[in-house]
């Protein structure tokens, strides 16, 4: 079984997130999502609209996601790769190069972001529709 791991806040879940998770799952057989906890978001100066429990339930409802784990801090990624026997670590291309330090443990892949949509745009009320 090929295991894939990604991380994120996944607040205001949208089709860009769904597309990322779909492509992440296509890299293997089992997708683990490290979901930023409310406490970790606070450290990052972020506040999610939905609680960790609500965001976890949203992710668990998706057929692409097999397991949701809490992301408590920046430093847990190497330990999670080892603990969950991860073969592929993936993140959006906006993180390009940031996680190459894990490449001695597993393959590291950056997936292109979906244009014209983001949680920031949704929270800001910006029009994300195409004319």
C-alpha positions as CSV (number, residue, x, y, z in Angstrom):
1,X,0.0,0.0,0.0
2,X,1.4,3.4,-1.0
3,X,0.6,6.0,1.7
4,X,0.4,9.8,0.9
5,X,0.4,12.6,3.5
6,X,-0.6,16.2,3.2
7,X,-1.3,19.0,5.6
8,X,-3.6,22.1,5.8
9,X,-6.2,24.1,7.6
10,X,-9.0,23.2,5.0
11,X,-11.3,26.0,6.3
12,X,-14.2,26.9,4.1
13,X,-13.7,23.7,2.1
14,X,-13.9,24.5,-1.6
15,X,-13.3,22.9,-5.0
16,X,-9.6,23.9,-4.9
17,X,-9.2,21.8,-1.7
18,X,-11.2,18.9,-3.2
19,X,-9.0,19.0,-6.3
20,X,-5.8,19.0,-4.2
21,X,-7.1,16.1,-2.2
22,X,-8.1,14.2,-5.3
23,X,-4.7,14.6,-6.9
24,X,-3.0,13.8,-3.6
25,X,-4.9,10.5,-3.3
26,X,-4.1,9.7,-6.9
27,X,-0.4,9.6,-5.9
28,X,-1.1,6.5,-3.8
29,X,-3.6,4.1,-2.2
30,X,-4.2,5.8,1.2
31,X,-4.4,9.5,2.0
32,X,-3.6,10.9,5.4
33,X,-4.5,14.6,6.0
34,X,-2.7,16.5,8.8
35,X,-5.3,19.0,9.8
36,X,-4.1,22.1,11.6
37,X,-5.6,22.3,15.1
38,X,-7.2,25.5,16.4
39,X,-4.3,26.0,18.8
40,X,-1.8,25.6,16.0
41,X,-3.7,28.0,13.8
42,X,-3.5,30.5,16.6
43,X,0.3,30.2,16.7
44,X,0.2,30.8,12.9
45,X,-2.0,33.9,13.5
46,X,-4.9,32.3,11.7
47,X,-8.4,31.8,12.8
48,X,-10.5,29.2,11.1
49,X,-14.2,29.8,10.5
50,X,-15.0,26.2,11.4
51,X,-13.7,24.4,14.5
52,X,-11.1,21.6,14.1
53,X,-13.9,19.0,14.8
54,X,-16.1,20.5,12.1
55,X,-13.2,20.7,9.6
56,X,-12.2,17.1,10.4
57,X,-15.8,15.9,9.8
58,X,-15.8,17.7,6.4
59,X,-12.6,16.0,5.4
60,X,-13.7,12.6,6.6
61,X,-16.8,12.9,4.4
62,X,-14.7,13.0,1.3
63,X,-14.0,9.7,-0.4
64,X,-10.4,10.7,-1.2
65,X,-9.4,11.0,2.5
66,X,-8.7,7.9,4.5
67,X,-7.4,9.3,7.8
68,X,-7.3,12.8,9.4
69,X,-4.7,13.5,12.1
70,X,-4.1,16.6,14.1
71,X,-1.3,19.0,13.1
72,X,-0.1,20.5,16.3
73,X,3.1,22.2,15.2
74,X,5.5,22.8,12.4
75,X,8.0,20.2,13.5
76,X,5.9,17.0,13.6
77,X,6.1,16.3,9.8
78,X,9.2,14.1,9.9
79,X,7.8,12.1,12.9
80,X,4.4,11.7,11.1
81,X,6.1,10.4,7.9
82,X,7.9,7.8,10.0
83,X,4.9,6.9,12.3
84,X,2.5,6.5,9.4
85,X,5.0,4.8,7.0
86,X,4.4,7.5,4.4
87,X,5.7,7.0,0.8
88,X,4.7,10.4,-0.6
89,X,4.5,13.8,1.1
90,X,2.6,16.4,-0.9
91,X,1.6,20.0,-0.6
92,X,0.4,22.8,-2.8
93,X,2.9,24.5,-5.1
94,X,2.7,27.7,-2.9
95,X,4.9,25.7,-0.5
96,X,7.5,24.7,-3.3
97,X,10.8,23.7,-1.7
98,X,9.7,24.2,1.9
99,X,9.5,20.5,2.7
100,X,12.4,19.2,0.7
101,X,14.0,18.4,4.1
102,X,11.7,15.3,4.3
103,X,13.0,13.9,0.9
104,X,15.4,11.6,2.7
105,X,12.4,9.8,4.2
106,X,9.9,9.8,1.3
107,X,9.1,11.3,-2.1
108,X,8.1,15.0,-1.8
109,X,5.7,16.4,-4.4
110,X,4.2,19.8,-4.9
111,X,0.9,20.1,-6.6
112,X,-0.3,23.1,-8.6
113,X,-2.9,25.3,-6.9
114,X,-6.3,25.8,-8.4
115,X,-6.6,29.2,-9.9
116,X,-9.4,31.6,-9.0
117,X,-10.3,30.1,-5.6
118,X,-9.0,30.2,-2.1
119,X,-10.4,30.3,1.4
120,X,-9.1,33.9,1.7
121,X,-11.2,34.9,-1.3
122,X,-14.3,33.1,0.1
123,X,-13.9,34.8,3.5
124,X,-13.4,38.1,1.8
125,X,-16.5,37.7,-0.2
126,X,-14.7,38.1,-3.5
127,X,-16.4,36.9,-6.6
128,X,-14.7,33.6,-7.7
129,X,-16.9,32.9,-10.6
130,X,-15.7,33.0,-14.2
131,X,-17.4,35.5,-16.5
